[in-house]
Each structure stands twice: as C-alpha cells, then as structure tokens.
Amino acid sequence: MKTRWTSVPGSVTAPQGFLAAGVFCDIKRLGTGKGSDKGQKRDLALIVSTVPARAAGMFTTNQVCAAPVKICREHLRRGTAQAIVVNSGNANACTGEQGLRAARQMAALAGAQLHLPAHQVLVASTGRIGVLMPMDRVRSGIEAAAQLLGDAPEHAAEAAEAIMTSDTRPKQIAVEFEAGGRRIRLGGICKGAGMIQPGMSPTGARPASRPLHATMLCFLTTDAVVATPVLRAALREAVAASFNRITVDGDMSTNDTVLLLANGLAGNREIRTGADLDIFQSALNHVCLELAKMIVHDGEGVTRFVTVKVHGARNAGDADAAARAVANSALVKTSWCGGDPNWGRIMDALGYSAARVVENKVDIAYSRPGSRQLIYSVKRGQPTKVSFATLCRAVAEKEFDLHIFLNLGKADAVMYTCDLTEAYVDFNKGDVSNPAALGG
C-alpha cells in the first residue's frame, strides 16, 4: 500500500499549537546514575498545547504503579488536557502518600506557570523506584522550562532528551498527512532502554486474558480534530500493535505511560469513521511502531534486533504466548548474542509456553527483515539439512526475522525483541559500594 504520510521535523512541536522545553534541574544529580552521560543532563520536560486538547492515555498494568500514573488516570477522566510535565531521574514509585502529593504538586506547579487548572496537566516520571521526589528542584525546573517553551524542532529535541534515563539517544518522529479536508500533523517522543515489556491499558487494569507485559514513556501530539471516544480507541489499537509488542528484558515497569493530545488546530472535519479515521489510525500506528522499535534498538547492551513472527497458532492467545516465550527466553537471547542459531532453545521455549504446541508440526526459519526468502533450521520438529554455517550467517546479522510455524490454526503474532549481552548484565548488576551509580 502506498504510504499516505510524509515525515516532517519537530516531533511533538510539529503539529500546530504545541510548545515544548527541556531543562536540567538536578533531579539527575551531576556525575551520578547509569545513563550514557555523567555530565549535566536535562531531566525535566514540558509539552504544552496553546489551546485545550482532547486527551487519551494508556498505562502500565503492573499492580504496583507509580504516583504519576494514578494522577494521570484521574485527570484523564475529564477527557481533556493542555500540558504534560515529565521528569527523569526519579520514578516517584513506592513513595506512598508523599509521592501522591508530589505528583499532584507537579501538576499544580506547572498549571500555575501556564495559567491552567491543575487537572489540565498530566504528569509522568521515570528513574529509580522508592526515592522521594526532590520538590525544590522540580519547582525550579518547572519554572525554568515554562520560560523556555517554543515550537521549533530544537525545543522538541530538548524535551526528548530530558525524558531519557539509560537511553543512549533521543527518540522522536513526526508525520504529515491529509484527512478531513486539511493537512494534519502527528508527532511523538519516547524513552526506554531497560525494564521493557510494556502491557498497557487505558485504566491500568490488567485483562485476564493477557499476560504480564526501565520504564517506557511516550508523548504524542496532533493538531487533528478527533472525537474523544475515537481518540481513545485509536490509541488503544496503536499501542496494542507497537509498545505492547516489544520486549528488551521481560520486565514491566511501574511507570509505563503513553499520552496523546489532540488540539484540533488543523481545522479538519471531526474524525469519527471512514477514510479519515483509516488514515489517522494508519499514521498513529506508524508513529507508535517506529518509536517502539527505537526503544528495542536502543535496549541496554543490545547488539541484535529480532522480529519474532509466530504463524499458524490455534488462536490469538496461543500465538501471543508462543511469541513472548521465545522473545523473553534468556537462553534464546544469549544465543543470539553469540550468533548461535540454537533452535533447540527456541523449541524448548515454545514447549513450556502456554500455547498448544505439537512437536512434529513445528517449523522454524530465519530471514532478512521483511524478506520472504526463508532459511529453515527445523521442519516438522526435526533439523533440516541446511548447514550450520548457513544458519550462523542468518543470525549474525544485526537485524533478522525469526519465523515459527506451529501449523495448528490461523492465528499469528509478532514480537520485537533483542539479544541479551554481557553489557546488559554489567549495566544492571549494581554496585552497592557506590550507591549514587545505581540504576532504576
């Protein structure tokens, strides 16, 4: 299908009427932490619409969730918001009533600077769990950021930098497309590199039929006019096919959040159904998936990006269970790190998954990303005659697809994952002799 959108610069400030800023206010203490830069790192961001916006969100389904997640869910009941305040360096999770007060105060402080009621401000945090928020620094950061707001691409880039923790690079994207008789823009920034296997829902409630899914945060802006129920449904669909389809280490964060603001300044006819909704949904899906893939590519210690494709499962639940078992297997992931096409570990992961698996029906193959030319390592549960050297070359690539055919039905699933390296262990093992260097 022909692409119906074009890339544009500016990420969250690309749509009309959105401003952003990122500042350093010493939440990430100088010379501390596990990130890529021990110098002065921006650690607080503001994203602001110049007019009220319709809003939607998706949140972690972890039963232990951070204070800002709780406050966001509360504020989003109104269906509108005009600003987002985000800090990195402190998760404000497992901080009790004091943490809730801090999250509310962040919204109130940002609201005061922007002349908005606190309930029009959404809040997000990322960093170490169980540490009280340094509100004196947060206050100074909000005050500074409010004075630096702008709509240039560099303002968006500064916000993208300010939400990073162990990320090695900012993650941002924006697209332009036509819908409802107008040109519309949609942009986003995100962060995430470790503690990544999101499984988000609109309320944070975990569906019984879904498995458990450092924090990933994503902030999306658009100038489209979109009906609020449609906006919520569109975000739910986009997240299901993107952020809820990635894993770096199989750990679901306490803080996972995706927020979408739509301020309507494009002036299009309201998007509800039909072709207008199709193009909006396609663009939103594209933006979310590209950002999600950036997270996996930037995973802690990652050297290989792998797309796990399960075909022919009995049902969607089985397809999902099989894909997640393989994508999260430490043995499978470490074999990829060494370039070892150890299909036995893949078979093992399939076998212990919750999916129905019949050993003598399973086929396993490798390909270049998106290619239909498959190299089979397993047919009907047995090794093929493809040489070990050929299989090694297939998994030596920095990116490859793994195809698993269960041959039991018509359901498919995909997961975007990576290898597991010594660098990941070194990064996350901690050094209690130097508490300032401990990660989240």
N, C-alpha and C positions, 0 to 999 in steps of 0.2 A: 504494500500500500504506500502511495506517495506521502511523504512527510508533509503535514499540514501546518507546520510551525517553523519558525526560524529562530536561531539563537541570537540573543542580544546581551550586551554587557549590563552589569549593575545588580544582578541578583535581586535582593529584597527591595532595592530602590529603583529598579527598572519600571515597575508599574507606576502610574500617575499617583501623586499624593502620598508617597511613602518616604519617610526620612529614617536615617539610621546613624548611629555613632557607637564607637567602642573606645574605652579608656582603661588605663591602669590605675587601680586604687588600692593596691597592696593586699587584695584578698589572696592572690597568689604571692606569697612572700618572696622577696628577692632572693635568688640563689637556692630556692627550695623546690620540692616536687619532683615528679617523674617525667615531666614533659621534655620536649626536644630542646628547649632554650631556658637556661637558668637566669637569664637577664630579666629586664623589666618586660613583662608580658601583659598585654591588655587582658582584663579579667571582668569587665562589666560592659554590657551592651544594651542599647535602647533601640527599639524598632517602633516607629510611630506613624499612624495614618493621620493626615491633616483633617479628616472628617471621620465620623463614626463608621465602623465597618461591621458587617456581619462576620461571625466567627464560628469556627469549629475546632475541635481538638480530639486527639487520641492519646491515651495514657497507658503507662505500664499496668500490667495485671498482676504484678508482684504484690503479695499480701502485705508486705512491708513497703509502704510507699512514702515518699518524701513530702514534707510540708508544702512545697510549692505545687506539687501535683494536686493535693487536696484543695488548695486555694483556687487553682485554675479550674478544676471541675465545678467548684461553687460559683465562680464568676461567669462561667460559660453557660450556666442555666438561663441567663438572660438572652443569649444568642448574639450578643454584640460585644465588641471591644474596640479600643482605639490605640492601645500601646502594649508592648511586651518589654519587660525588664528581665535580663538574664545575667547571672553571674557564673563564673567558673572558679575553681579552686576550693569550693565548699559545697557539698551536696545538700546541706540542711535536711538531712535524713536521720531518723532515730534521734531527734532532738526535742521530742515531747512538746509540751505547751509553749515553751520558749521558742521553739522552731516555728510553730504556727504563728506566733506573734511576730516573729521576724519576717516571715513571708508576707503577712498582712501589712507590716510596716513598709516593706519594699514597694508594694503596690501603692500604698498611701503616699510615700515619699515621691515616687515617680508621678503619681497623679497631681500632687501639689506643684511640682515643677512644670507640668504640662497643662495645668488648669483643667484637670479631668477628675471625675469621681474615682475613688479607688477601685470600684467594681468594674471600671472600664480598662483596668490594667491587668494583664496576665503576667504570671511570674514563673520563672524556671531557674533551676540551679544544677550545677554539676561539680563533682570534686570528691573529696574524702567524706565518708559517712561518719556520723557521730560527733562532728565538731560544730560547736555553736557558731553562728554567723557573726562576724565582726561588724556590727551595725554602724559603728562610727565610720569605718572605711566605705561601707556600702552607701551610706548617706553622701559622703563626699564624691563617690563615683557617679551616683545618680545626678547630683548637682552639676558635675563637670560634663557628663555626657549630654545633658539637656541643653547645654550651651554650645555643643559642637554638632548638633544634628544637621544633616544635609542629605541631598538626594543624588549626589554624584556617586559613580562606581566605587571611588575610594572610601566613601563613608560606609557602603555596604561591606567592602573588604575588611574594614576595621572592625565592624560588628562580627563578621565571620571569624576573625582572628580572636576576638575577645571571648568567644564561647568555647575555644579549644582547651583540652586538658592534655592528654597524651598524644593527641593528633600531631602529625609532623607537618601538615599543610592545611590551609583553609579549604572548605568545600562549598562551592556556590555555583548557581546556574540560573539563567532566565531565558524565557522564550516569548515570542510574539506570534499571535495567530488572529484570525478573523472569526467572529461569532456574533450573532445578534446584530449584524449590520455595522459593527465597529471593530477597530483593531484593539486587541486586548493583550495585556502582558501578564505574565505569571513568573514569579521568581522565588528562589529559596536558598537558604544556607542551612548547613547541618554540621554536627560534630559527632565524633565517635571513633574509637580505635580499639578499646578493650571493654570488657563486661558487655559484650554484644551478642544478644539473641533476643531482640525485641519481640513482644507479643502483645500488641496494644489493642485497646477497645475504647469506645467513646466515654465510658463511665469508669473504666478501670476494673470492671467486673470481668472475671475470667469465665468464658463459656466452657461448660462442662465437656464439650466435645473437642476442645482444643488443648494441645499440650502446653506446658510452660514455654513461654517464649523468653568498660566504663560507659556508662550511660550514653544513649544516643539522644540528641536533641535536634529538632528540625523546625524551622520557622519559614512559613510560606506566605507570600503576599500576592494579591491580584487586584487589578482595577476593574474586574468584571462585576456586573450586576448579576448575582446568583441568589435564587430563593434559598432561605436558610435551611430548610429540610434537604434541599438538593445539595447544598454545600456540604452538609454533614455526611450525606450518603456518598457523595463523590470522594470525600477524604477517606472515608472508611474503605471504599473499594481500592483507592490508590495505595493506601498503607498496607492493605492485605496482600497486594501483589508486589510490594517493594520492601519496606522496612521489616515487615513480619515474615520476610523470606530470606533474611540474611542471618549469618552466624559467624562470629570470629572465635568465640571460646565457649559458647553454650550457656553463658551466664546472663540472666535477665536483671537489668538494673532496677533500682528503687525509684529512678527519676525519669525514665523514658517518656518523652513528650514530643508530639507533633502538633503545631498550631497553625491555623490558616485564617488569614484576614482578607476579606473581600470588600473594598470600599466603594465600588460602583462608579468610580470616576470615569471609566471608559464610556459610560452613557449608552451601552448596548441595551437592546430589549432584554428583559429579565430571562435568564437561562433557567428553563424548567424541564423541557423534554426535547426530543427530536434531534435534528442535526446539530443544533447549537450545543446541546448537552454532550453529544458524542465527541465533538472537537474539544470541548472544555475537559471532559474526562480523559481523553487521549493525551492532552497536554499535561494535565496533572499527573497522570500515570507515568508519563515520560520523565517529568521533573523529579518525582519521588524515586523512581527506579534508578536514575542516574546518580542522585545523591546517595542512595543506599549502596550502590556499587562502589562509590568513592570511599565509603566507610570501610568496606571489606578490603579494598586495595590498600588502604592506609592502616589496616589492622596491625596491632603491636607485633613486631617481628616478622610480618608476613613477607614471603618471597614468591608465593604462587596463589593465583586467583582461580577457583574451580567452580564451575556451574554443574551442580548435580541434578540430573534430569531423570526422574522415575517415570516409566511408561507402563501401562497395562496393569495397574493395580485393580483390586476388586472394587474399591470405592475411594472417594477423596481422602477419607481419614487414613486408609491404609497407605495411599500414595504419600501423604504428608509424613506419616510415621516412618516410612522407609527412608525418605529423603533426609529427614532430620537425624535419624540414627547414623547414617553414613557421614553426613556433613559435620556431625559433632564428635565422631569417634576419634579419640586421641591417637589410637593406633593407626587408623587410616590417615589422619592428618600428619603424623610424624613420618609415615612412609612417603607421603608426597614431598615433604621437606627434603628427604634424601633422594628424590627422583626414583623411588622404588614402586613399580606397578603391582603392588601386593594385593591382588584381587581376593586372596583368601581372607584378608581383614574386612574387605567390603562384604563378602558373603557372610562372614561372622556377624557384622553389624546388622545386616538385613535379617538374619535369623533370630537375633534377640530383640528386634524391634517389635512393636505392637501390630505390625502388618502381617497379613496372611502371606506366607512365602512357601512355595513348593520348590525344593532344591533343584530338581531336574527340569524345571521350567525356566530358570533364571539365565538371562544373557547379560553380559557386561561388556561395554565397549568404550573407547576413547575417541575424541575428535578434536580438531581445532575449533575455536569458538564459532558456533553457528554453522559449522560445516556438516554436510550430510554424508561425508565420506568417513565411515566408522572403521575403527581397528578393534576387532573383538579379542578380548582376553578369555572370555568364558562363553560357551554355548551349551545350553541345556544343563547347566550346573557343572560342566567339565571344562578343563583348559583346552583352548584351541591350539592349532599348530603354528600360530604366529610366534615369531622368535622373541625371546626375552629382550634382545637388543632393540627390536622394533617397538615393543611396549615401553621400554625405558625412554626412547626418544619421544614418545607421545606424552609422557608425564614430566619430561624435562622442560617442557615449555612453561613460560611464566604464566600463561593462561591456557586452560583447556577445559573441555566439557567431558563429564563422565555420564554415560548413558546406562541406565539399569532397566532392563525389560523383565517385569515379573510375569507377563503373559498369563494373567488371571482375569483380566477385565479391561475396561476402557478408561480408567481414571489415571490422570497424570499429575505430577507435582514437580516443582523446581525449588532448589535452594542455592543461594550464592554463598560460598564459603572459601576457606583458605587453608594453607598448611599450618602446622604447629612447629615452631622453631625453638632452638636454644635461646634466641634473643627474647622470645615471649617469656620464658621462664625466668631469665635473668632480670627482665624488666619488672616482673610481678612478684618475685620471691621475697622482697622486702629486706631491709637492713635495720634491725632494731637498735643497732648501735648508733644510728643516725636517724632519729625519728622524723626530722624535717624532710628527709628524702623519700619517705614512704608515700606510696600512691593511694588512689581511691579505693 
